[in-house]
Each structure stands twice: as C-alpha cells, then as structure tokens.
C-alpha cells in the first residue's frame, strides 16, 4: 500500500468527516475540522493513497507552549495493519522530540491495538479518566510520552 503523509487542507474535510463517522461514536463535524485548519495551535495531517488520492487515515495535534495533545488518529478499516497509524504517529513523535516536553492522548480502555501502538512509540499509561467516552460509556486511559531535553551547561 503506497501513501503519502501531507498536511490537511480544505479539500480533505469531507473524507475526514466520513472517516470520523466510521471510526468514532462521537465524530468531529466538518465545521470542527475546518476550524482546526485555522487554529494556529493545531496541526492535522493526512495519509493519502498515492494512486487514488483517497484518505486512508488522518491525525490531529494541538500544541500549547511545550505541551502537545494528540486529538485523533483514525485509519480506514480496509487500510489498517498497513503502517498508516504508525506513519502518522511517527510524524507527531518526531515533532514532539524537536519541539515539546511531552505528548499526551486519551484512548478507550478497551482499545488494546491502539494502546499497544502507543506503547511501541514510547507512550506510558499516566492515568484514567472515568466515564470519558460516551456511546458506549467507557473510561479513557491517559497516555503520555516525555521528550527529555539535554541540559546545557
């Protein structure tokens, strides 16, 4: 499977909104996704199929000062297990290593494949948000990856 990671633009929003509806019980609307385009603290990236141009996955990050929060990582069901989520997460981890003190995210407690992926990228469980998710109600695991900075002498 050939794909490219590119910045999200307005043309991606309808496909991303459809992916949101397919992957999440509380999907982001097209309006929220469009607002993210103009948020100076946000960065959204897309995995585009290299041949068709369709969206295989996307991820969003908000950064404030030296803190980053990964909002969403979503991959189309037929594109899973092809490294798409890893490629998206790798972009944000490389950004974090260069610019942030840490990255954090929430994930459903029952989402073992996602938790395993995040652990592979150095994220550790840092806490729990009881009842965070609705439809169905479920706890969120808070995961964090720190980026230690070298101390200058």
C-alpha positions in Angstrom: 0.0 0.0 0.0 1.5 3.3 -1.1 0.5 6.5 0.6 1.9 9.9 1.4 1.6 12.0 4.6 0.5 15.5 3.8 -0.9 18.5 5.7 -4.7 18.5 5.9 -6.3 21.1 3.6 -9.9 22.1 3.0 -10.4 19.5 0.2 -9.8 16.7 2.7 -12.5 17.7 5.1 -15.5 15.7 3.6 -13.5 12.5 3.5 -12.1 13.1 7.0 -15.6 13.7 8.4 -16.8 10.5 6.8 -13.8 8.7 8.4 -14.7 10.2 11.7 -18.2 8.9 11.5 -16.9 5.5 10.5 -14.3 5.3 13.3 -15.7 7.2 16.3 -19.0 7.2 18.2 -18.7 11.0 18.8 -17.2 12.2 15.5 -15.9 15.6 14.8 -18.1 17.6 12.4 -16.9 19.2 9.2 -17.2 22.6 10.9 -14.9 21.5 13.7 -12.4 20.1 11.2 -12.5 23.3 9.2 -12.0 25.3 12.4 -8.8 23.2 13.0 -7.4 24.4 9.7 -7.3 28.0 11.0 -6.2 27.2 14.6 -2.6 28.3 14.9 -2.1 25.7 17.7 -3.3 22.8 15.6 -1.7 20.6 13.1 -3.6 18.0 11.2 -2.0 15.5 8.8 -3.5 13.1 6.3 -2.3 9.7 4.8 -3.4 9.9 1.2 -3.5 6.9 -1.1 -0.7 7.6 -3.6 -2.7 6.3 -6.6 -6.3 7.3 -5.9 -5.8 10.3 -3.6 -8.4 8.9 -1.2 -7.7 9.4 2.5 -6.5 6.3 4.3 -6.1 8.0 7.7 -5.5 11.2 9.5 -4.3 12.6 12.8 -4.6 15.8 14.7 -2.4 17.5 17.3 -2.8 20.7 19.4 0.4 22.2 20.9 0.5 24.9 23.5 4.0 26.1 24.5 5.9 22.9 25.1 2.8 20.6 25.6 1.2 18.6 22.9 -2.1 16.7 22.8 -2.9 14.3 20.1 -6.6 14.7 19.4 -7.4 11.9 17.0 -5.8 9.2 15.0 -8.1 7.4 12.6 -7.4 4.9 9.9 -10.0 3.5 7.4 -10.8 -0.1 8.3 -9.5 -1.5 5.0 -6.2 0.4 5.4 -5.5 -0.9 8.9 -2.5 -3.1 9.6 -0.5 -1.4 6.8 1.5 1.0 8.9 -0.7 4.1 8.3 -1.3 4.8 12.0 2.4 4.3 12.8 3.4 6.7 10.0 1.0 9.4 11.3 2.1 8.9 14.9 5.8 8.9 13.9 5.4 12.4 12.4 4.0 13.8 15.7 6.6 12.0 17.8 9.4 13.5 15.7 7.8 16.9 16.0 7.5 16.3 19.8 11.1 15.3 20.1 12.2 18.5 18.5 9.7 20.9 20.0 7.8 19.6 23.0 8.4 18.4 26.6 5.7 15.8 26.2 2.8 14.5 24.1 -0.4 13.2 25.7 -3.6 11.5 24.4 -6.6 9.6 25.6 -7.7 6.2 24.3 -10.6 3.9 25.1 -9.6 1.4 27.8 -10.8 -1.5 25.6 -8.8 -0.4 22.6 -5.9 -2.8 23.0 -4.5 -2.4 19.5 -4.2 1.3 19.9 -2.7 1.1 23.4 -0.1 -1.4 22.0 0.7 1.0 19.2 1.2 3.9 21.6 3.4 1.9 23.9 5.5 0.9 20.9 6.1 4.6 20.3 7.2 5.2 24.0 3.9 6.3 25.5 3.2 5.2 29.0 -0.1 5.0 30.9 -0.3 8.1 33.1 -3.9 7.9 34.5 -7.5 7.2 33.9 -10.5 9.5 33.0 -13.6 7.6 34.3 -16.6 7.7 32.0 -14.7 9.9 29.5 -16.3 8.3 26.4 -20.0 8.2 25.6 -21.8 5.8 23.3 -20.8 3.4 24.9 -19.7 4.9 28.2 -16.1 3.9 28.9 -13.1 5.0 30.7 -10.2 6.7 28.9 -6.6 5.7 29.5 -4.4 8.8 29.6 -1.1 8.1 27.9 2.0 10.3 27.8 5.4 10.4 26.1 8.0 12.7 27.5 10.8 14.2 25.5 13.7 14.9 27.8 15.8 17.9 26.7 19.6 18.0 27.1 20.6 20.4 29.8 23.1 23.0 28.6 26.0 23.6 30.9 
